[in-house]
Amino acid sequence: MKNILTIIVFLGLLSLVGCSENTSPANDAPAARECASTNAFIGQTRPLSVSSLYGISGDVTILSDCEIEISNFFYNGSGPNVSFYGANNGNFSAGVNMSEILNGRSWEGETLNLFLPEGNTFDDINSFSVWCFEFDVNFSSAFFE
């Protein structure tokens, strides 16, 4: 009986350790790298849709075949499990993560440079979102068409 109780306690502790980790895609931001500049969207800028709920605004500019810049970025940081996502035609629930988690701090007029995940191009990703992974909600977005 003592061995069974020990095993149950051990398994319970293992499950608690697993639950404490954040395994959302928001932890898998693409690394910086150099890219060519051949895409037709290079140099184009689109505004993020303004979100009064979270104070989100900014401009998204495509810098190269794999890099975007979010300039003059404002976000109050209060949403749960939020990061920048890229998607095709605004389908963010099937999108890819492009940044570290953004919540927990305020962003006031800052600039972020983000990269497409390896193997993705602006043919695959033409829209960007301040995306809430926890609730599958688009807080703010910009589209390149």
Protein Blocks (a to p, Z undefined) as FASTA:
>chain_A
ZZmmmmmmmmmmmmmmmmmpccbfklmcccddddddfbfkgoiacdddddfknopacddd
dfbfmbccdehiacehlaghiaddddeehiamlmccfbdcfehiacehiacdddddehia
fklpccdcdddfklopafbdcddZZ
